[in-house]
């Protein structure tokens, strides 16, 4: 038979697992939307991921202050998910920079571009600066 504190600890771990699963689900949805180049779905998935990450940070901070702490398995799982978020953010930034370069070629700036001088072409200010 388990004690009340053991039951609470098990419930806390189950709650943290559900929190990580929610973040993973929204991360996968964002990845799919980006792969399909569905801007509306990507925007919605990004907002949901942001909310899920915020909840996860709050819940993990609370769990870290308890005597049982955060189980190592969940800590590793959250770290893996965090690196996936960072990798996806980097991929979006690279795609945005590529789009900016393509726009610079297609829509050149009105300013003359010096070939050998100190002046350089300014970016169109697209998504990479957002």
C-alpha positions in Angstrom: 0.0 0.0 0.0 1.3 3.4 -0.8 1.3 6.4 1.5 -0.4 9.7 0.8 3.0 11.3 0.0 3.9 8.5 -2.4 0.6 8.9 -4.1 1.1 12.7 -4.4 4.6 12.1 -5.8 3.3 9.7 -8.4 0.5 12.2 -9.4 3.1 15.0 -9.7 5.3 12.8 -12.0 2.2 11.9 -14.1 1.3 15.6 -14.3 4.9 16.5 -15.4 4.8 13.7 -18.0 1.6 15.1 -19.4 3.1 18.5 -19.5 6.1 17.3 -21.5 3.9 15.3 -23.8 1.8 18.4 -24.5 5.0 20.4 -25.5 6.1 17.5 -27.7 2.7 17.4 -29.4 2.7 21.1 -30.2 6.3 20.9 -31.4 5.4 18.1 -33.8 2.4 20.1 -35.0 4.6 23.1 -35.7 7.2 20.9 -37.5 4.4 19.5 -39.7 3.0 22.9 -40.5 6.4 24.2 -41.4 7.1 21.2 -43.6 3.8 21.7 -45.4 4.5 25.5 -45.6 1.1 26.2 -44.1 1.5 29.6 -42.6 -1.8 29.7 -40.7 -1.3 26.3 -39.1 2.3 27.2 -38.3 1.2 30.4 -36.6 -1.4 28.6 -34.6 1.0 25.8 -33.7 3.7 28.3 -32.7 1.2 30.1 -30.4 0.1 26.8 -28.8 3.7 25.7 -28.4 4.6 29.0 -26.7 1.7 28.5 -24.2 2.7 24.9 -23.6 6.3 25.8 -23.0 5.2 28.6 -20.6 3.1 26.1 -18.6 6.0 23.5 -18.6 8.4 26.1 -17.2 6.0 26.9 -14.4 5.2 23.3 -13.6 8.9 22.2 -13.7 9.9 25.2 -11.5 7.3 24.2 -9.0 8.3 20.5 -9.1 12.0 21.5 -8.6 11.1 23.1 -5.3 9.5 19.9 -3.9 11.4 17.3 -1.9 11.1 14.7 -4.6 12.3 17.1 -7.3 12.2 16.2 -11.0 12.9 12.6 -12.0 16.0 12.3 -14.2 14.0 10.7 -17.0 11.7 13.7 -17.3 14.6 16.1 -17.0 16.4 14.4 -20.0 13.1 14.3 -21.9 12.5 18.0 -21.3 16.1 18.8 -22.3 15.7 16.8 -25.5 12.5 18.7 -26.3 14.2 22.0 -25.6 17.0 21.2 -28.1 14.3 20.3 -30.7 12.7 23.7 -30.1 16.1 25.4 -30.6 16.8 23.4 -33.7 13.4 24.3 -35.2 14.0 28.0 -34.3 17.3 27.9 -36.1 15.8 26.3 -39.1 13.1 28.9 -39.3 15.8 31.7 -39.0 17.9 30.1 -41.8 14.8 29.9 -44.1 13.9 33.5 -43.3 17.4 34.6 -44.2 17.3 32.7 -47.5 14.0 34.3 -48.3 15.5 37.8 -47.5 18.4 37.0 -49.9 16.0 35.9 -52.6 13.9 39.0 -52.2 17.0 41.2 -52.4 17.8 39.6 -55.8 14.2 39.9 -57.1 13.5 43.4 -55.7 16.8 45.2 -55.5 17.1 48.3 -53.3 16.7 51.7 -54.8 20.1 52.7 -53.4 23.2 52.2 -55.7 25.4 49.3 -54.6 29.1 49.9 -54.4 31.1 47.0 -55.7 34.5 47.9 -54.2 33.6 50.5 -51.6 32.6 50.5 -48.0 28.9 50.7 -48.8 27.0 47.5 -48.7 23.5 46.6 -49.8 21.0 46.8 -47.1 18.6 43.9 -46.5 15.0 44.2 -47.5 14.1 43.8 -43.8 12.0 40.7 -44.3 11.3 37.9 -41.9 14.8 37.5 -40.5 14.4 40.8 -38.7 11.0 39.9 -37.3 
